[in-house]
């Protein structure tokens, strides 16, 4: 189970990480408002649908390779895959914010702080600056928890029908 969950987690984490970098690139590209929004929406839909399909694919593959697998085993596989993919994505997001694109995020934070400076007092600005310094760590934990909960709920929903239940499994026409 761990082997299949690790493969599923790696693929799901890679898809989410690729989405993060592509959407970040699209955000910095000089696309018009309509095309930028459309591209972002299509990309998000492809990631969302693709992750659901991939989770279902790995759960069905696990179920077909293990005859003893029941609905609870496929649910456990989905939970493990969710945990591992959430860990991969959260780590990649942390690395992106803290190291890879640190200048981009710093510039974004400074722009937001300048826009809000006139409406905030000194204490609030100080708290916001402290919060911005801890943003990579906060985003790591946020993404880890959010992605794990989303994956667990998705696993719960998908595992209800993987493997599919035979409604006539206990039916014996000879016994009346």
Residue, then its C-alpha position, 0 to 999 in steps of 0.5 A: x500500500x505504501x508503494x502505491x501511495x508514494x507513487x500516487x503522492x509523488x504524481x499528485x504533488x508534482x501536478x500541484x507543484x507544476x500548477x503553482x509554477x505555471x500560474x505564477x508564470x502566467x501572473x507575471x506574464x503580460x496577458x490582458x485581463x480577459x485572457x489571463x483570467x481565462x487561462x488561469x481558470x482553464x489551468x485551475x480546472x485542468x489541475x482540479x479535474x486532473x487531480x481527481x482523475x489521478x486519485x481515482x486512477x491510483x485507487x482503481x489500480x490498487x483495487x485491481x492489483x489487490x483482490x483483497x482490497x475493499x472500500x476501506x483499504x482504498x480509502x486508506x490508500x487515498x489518505x496516505x496518498x493525500x498525506x504524501x502529496x500534501x507534504x510534497x506540495x507544501x515543501x515545494x511551495x515553501x521552497x518557492x516562497x522562501x528561496x526560489x521566488x523570494x524576490x517576487x513575493x517580497x515585492x508583492x508584500x511590499x506593494x500590499x503594505x504600501x497600499x494599506x499603509x495609509x489606513x493602518x496604525x503603526x501597531x497593525x503595520x508592525x504585526x503585518x511585517x512580522x507576519x510577512x516574515x513568517x509567511x513561508x512557514x505559515x503557508x507550509x502548514x496551511x498547504x499541508x493541512x488544506x491539501x491533506x483534508x481535501x485529499x482525505x475527503x476526496x478519498x472518502x467520496x471515491x472509495x465508496x465505489x472503489x472497488x464497486x460493490x456487487x448488489x447480487x453477491x449474496x443472492x442464491x436463486x436455488x435457496x427460497 
